[in-house]
Amino acid sequence: MLKLESLKKSYEQGSQKVDIFENLNFHVEVGQRVAIMGKSGSGKSTLLSLISGIIKPDSGDIILNSTSYKNLKESELNDFRATNIGFVFQNFHLVSYLNALENVMLPAKVCGISNPKEKAIELLKSVGLSHRLDHLPSQLSGGEKQRVAIARALIHNPKIILADEPSGNLDEETGIAVMDKLFELIEQNNTTLILVTHSKDVANRCEKTYELIHGNLALC
Ligand SMILES: Nc1ncnc2c1ncn2[C@@H]1O[C@H](COP(=O)(O)OP(=O)(O)OP(=O)(O)O)[C@@H](O)[C@H]1O
């Protein structure tokens, strides 16, 4: 379902070239939940950015659902990302001037999905926020913001969710409640999950955990 083939990625840092991945190969099945752990700076966020197509590899290819990124033009890749991928970030990344309902409706509108309002209300209800529809992000708690972000990530029924430390900014109890909701919803939809986390407890909820070490993913 997701294949990374011979990925090479380096960054220019001043006059130096820093290799993050020299020959990364990886495979994730449909509906699988995979945790990625690794030290700070090991390349976890870079990996998610490559899978999302936000950054390009120097060489190699990413294939999601039989679509090879190499063969897509920039605009096609943007459309493909909007349709097939959902994101959940540590810092929520909600649009500050849109209320909860409008934030959740955004990806549905971009993808041209019918009845975005009904779907957004249904999802916000399922994450326990039907009483917060018209609240701006600044009027929501951290846990509520992350539940809005989860609803937003799922509204267009993406094939895959990329989550970067989704409970990293939440207290333990709220983090567990938010992760419960995320796992419940992705299981219902058989959505594939790639989850970057520093928490072993969070990683243990996934079927497989890999450690990113020296540019390779080692099964833990
Ligand atoms: N745009 C960039 N230009 C230059 N170097 C970069 C860029 N983005 C990331 N890096 C470097 O690449 C390495 C990997 O960064 P990345 O953010 O992927 O690591 P990470 O494992 O997600 O770290 P953390 O756990 O601290 O978030 C780091 O050394 C970082 O400084």
The ligand as an ORCA input file, in Angstrom:
! r2SCAN-3c Opt
* xyz 0 1
  N      15.158     22.133      5.765
  C      16.247     21.664      6.362
  N      17.466     22.112      5.998
  C      18.595     21.636      6.563
  N      18.612     20.660      7.495
  C      17.421     20.167      7.902
  C      16.185     20.627      7.365
  N      15.176     19.942      7.951
  C      15.756     19.105      8.827
  N      17.094     19.227      8.800
  C      18.068     18.416      9.588
  O      17.812     17.050      9.314
  C      17.948     16.266     10.500
  C      16.665     15.479     10.712
  O      15.625     16.389     11.051
  P      14.160     15.895     11.419
  O      13.359     17.104     11.792
  O      13.648     15.057     10.328
  O      14.452     14.994     12.714
  P      13.456     14.378     13.795
  O      13.880     12.986     14.002
  O      12.045     14.626     13.388
  O      13.795     15.254     15.092
  P      12.875     15.645     16.383
  O      12.570     14.358     17.109
  O      13.805     16.541     17.169
  O      11.668     16.372     15.878
  C      18.289     17.242     11.619
  O      19.685     17.205     11.814
  C      17.877     18.594     11.078
  O      18.691     19.622     11.583
*
